[in-house]
């Protein structure tokens, strides 16, 4: 029997100037242990850097990936991130989710 993972929250960030909009889909995700999931990050203005972060409850931000160019793909452990600058889209894939991956995940654009 698969266990239900704790809730993973997704944040939406807006740059203060209001020019750059960054959004994530889904904004909220609850998943099951062993399941694969993907979060999408889209942004409104051309950018040369995209960051994926993780924050465990009560802890500091942890940088997962910095993606610097179109077509960039990086993988570490159960996480894989990709960047398509033409589509202004990045994805974060979580493979075979485990209980210890429950956290807040979000993207940011420079």
N, C-alpha and C positions, 0 to 999 in steps of 0.2 A: 504494500500500500504506500502510495506516495504521500509525503507530508506537504502541507501548504506552507510556503515560505512566508515570512513576514512581508509586510507591504513595502514596496519600493516606490518612492515618490519621485516625480519628475518636475523640475522647475522651469519656468519660462522667464527669460532674461530680456530686458530692454536696455539699450544704451541710453544714458541720460539725455543726450542730444535729441533723441527721438528718431534719428536717421536710420539707425541699424536695429532691425528687429530679429531676434533669435527665438525660435520656438521649438519645442520638442513634442513628439507624438509617440506614444500616449503620454499624457500628463501624469497618469497614475497607473500603476501596474501591480497586480498581485499574481504571483506565479506559483507553480508547483515544483518541488524538488525534482531535478532531472530533466526539466523542460528547457528547450531553447527559446530565447526571446530576443527581440530586436527593438531598440529605441532609435527613432529618427530625429535628427536635428537639422532644421532648415534655417536659412538666414537670408536677409533681404538685399544686402549690399556685398559686392565683390570683396573678398578677404583672402589673405595669403596664409592665415593660420587659424586652426580650429583646435580647441582643447576639450578633452573629456576629463571630468573630475568625479571623484567618489568621496562621500562623507559618511562615516559611521556615526551613529547617535552619540552626541557628547564629545566628538573628536574633531580634529582639524581636517581641512580639505587634503585630499591626496590626489595628485595628478596621475591619471591613468595613461593618457596619450597626448602628444602634440603632433598634429598632422600639418605638414608644411607645403604640400604640393598636390595638384590634381592627380587622382589615381592612387594616392598614398594608401597603403594598407599596413596596419601594424597589429601584431598579435602578442599577447602575454597571458599565459595560463588559459583561463576560460573566457577571456575577453578578446574581441577582435574589433578594430575600428577601421573605417574606410572614409575617404573624402572624394567627392565629386564637385569640384569648384564650378564647373559649367552649370550644373543643376543646383548649385548652392545647397548641397545636401551631404550630411555625414550620417553614418550608421554606427551604432555600438551593438555588437552581437554578444550575447551571453550564452555560452554553451553549457548544457547540463547543469543548470543552476543548483546551487547548494545553499543551505541555511545561512552559512557564514558570508554569503554575498549580499545579504539583505542590507541595504544602505540607501542613501540618496545619491542619485547619479545625475549629472547635468553637463551640458556643453556650454562653451563660451567661444566667442569669435573676436579676433583682434583686428 
